[in-house]
C-alpha cells in the first residue's frame, strides 16, 4: 500500500490577495565576495533568486508595473533576478532576497492614482497676468530710446 505524502508548500504572503508559491521561485547559491574570511572561498552563501513573471499567477497590471519597477533586473525571457550577498549565511541571504522580492511586488501592487485635470483659480490667473505685465515692462525698458 502506497502512502500519500502531503507536502507543505509554503508561500510568501505579499498582500491580502497576492501570495507567491515557493514552487514559482528558483534559488541558486553561489560564492560571495566580501567579509567571511576563508569561509567565503568554501561556502556558497550568496543567493540568486529567480522569479518567472510570465509564468506567475500575478494579475497582468501588477506584472506590467513590476517590469517597470524592476528595470534591468528582468531578463529578456521575463525572469526577475534578485541577488543577495549582504549577509554571511545562506539562510539570511535567502530571507533578504525573498523580502526584497515581496517588497517589490507589494510596491507594484499599488495602483497609481489617476490624475484629474483641474482649472487654475482666479487669484492664480491674476498672479500670472501681473507677472507677465511686469516682465513686459522690464523688457520694454531695455529697448533703446529712439529719436524720431
C-alpha positions in Angstrom: 0.0 0.0 0.0 1.4 3.4 -1.0 1.1 6.3 1.3 0.4 9.8 0.1 2.7 12.4 1.5 1.2 15.8 1.9 3.9 18.3 1.1 3.5 21.5 2.9 4.1 24.2 0.3 4.9 27.4 1.9 4.1 30.7 0.3 5.3 34.3 0.7 2.3 36.4 1.6 2.8 39.8 -0.2 -0.6 41.4 0.3 -4.0 40.1 1.4 -4.7 38.9 -2.1 -1.3 38.1 -3.5 0.9 35.2 -2.4 3.9 33.7 -4.1 4.2 30.0 -4.1 7.6 28.5 -3.3 7.4 26.5 -6.5 7.5 29.7 -8.6 10.9 30.6 -7.1 14.2 29.3 -8.3 17.1 29.8 -5.9 20.7 29.4 -6.9 23.5 29.6 -4.3 26.9 31.0 -5.4 30.1 32.0 -3.7 30.0 35.6 -2.4 32.8 38.1 -2.1 33.3 40.3 0.9 33.6 39.5 4.6 33.8 36.0 5.9 37.4 35.0 5.8 38.3 31.6 4.4 34.6 30.7 4.7 33.9 32.8 1.6 36.1 30.5 -0.5 34.4 27.4 0.6 30.7 28.0 1.1 28.2 29.3 -1.4 26.3 31.9 0.7 25.1 34.4 -1.9 21.6 33.8 -3.3 20.4 34.4 -6.8 16.6 34.4 -6.6 14.7 33.9 -9.9 11.0 34.6 -10.3 9.3 33.9 -13.7 7.0 36.9 -14.3 5.3 35.4 -17.3 4.5 32.1 -15.6 3.4 33.6 -12.4 -0.2 34.0 -11.2 0.1 37.7 -10.6 -2.5 40.0 -12.2 -1.5 41.5 -15.6 -1.4 45.1 -14.3 0.8 44.1 -11.4 3.2 42.3 -13.8 3.4 45.3 -16.0 4.2 47.7 -13.1 6.7 45.1 -11.7 8.5 45.0 -15.0 8.8 48.8 -14.9 10.0 48.9 -11.3 12.5 46.1 -11.7 14.0 47.6 -14.8 17.3 45.8 -15.8 16.7 43.1 -13.2 14.2 41.5 -15.6 15.8 39.3 -18.3 14.7 39.2 -21.9 13.0 35.9 -21.1 10.8 37.6 -18.5 12.6 36.3 -15.4 13.1 38.7 -12.4 16.6 38.1 -10.9 17.3 39.3 -7.3 20.8 38.9 -6.0 21.5 39.0 -2.3 25.0 38.7 -0.8 25.0 41.1 2.1 25.0 38.5 4.9 27.4 35.8 5.9 25.0 33.0 6.0 22.9 31.4 3.2 19.7 31.5 5.3 20.0 35.2 6.0 20.7 36.0 2.3 17.8 33.8 1.3 15.4 35.7 3.6 16.8 39.0 2.4 16.2 38.1 -1.2 12.7 36.9 -0.5 11.9 40.1 1.5 13.2 42.3 -1.4 11.0 40.3 -3.9 8.0 40.7 -1.6 8.6 44.5 -1.2 9.0 44.9 -4.9 5.7 43.1 -5.6 3.8 44.9 -2.9 5.1 48.2 -4.4 3.9 47.1 -7.8 0.5 46.0 -6.4 -0.3 49.6 -5.5 -2.3 51.1 -8.4 -1.2 54.7 -9.1 -3.9 57.3 -8.6 -5.2 58.8 -11.9 -4.6 62.5 -12.3 -7.7 64.6 -12.7 -7.2 67.9 -14.6 -8.1 71.0 -12.6 -8.6 74.6 -13.5 -6.4 77.3 -12.0 -8.1 79.6 -9.6 -8.9 83.3 -10.1 -6.0 84.5 -7.9 -3.6 82.3 -9.8 -4.7 83.7 -13.1 -4.3 87.3 -11.8 -0.8 86.5 -10.4 0.3 85.1 -13.8 -1.0 88.1 -15.7 0.7 90.6 -13.3 3.9 88.7 -13.7 3.6 88.8 -17.5 3.0 92.5 -17.3 6.0 93.0 -15.1 8.3 91.0 -17.5 6.9 93.0 -20.4 7.8 96.3 -18.6 11.3 95.1 -17.8 11.9 94.1 -21.4 10.4 97.2 -22.8 12.8 99.2 -20.6 15.8 97.6 -22.3 14.8 99.0 -25.7 16.9 101.9 -26.9 15.2 105.2 -26.9 14.5 106.2 -30.5 14.9 109.8 -31.8 12.1 110.4 -34.2 
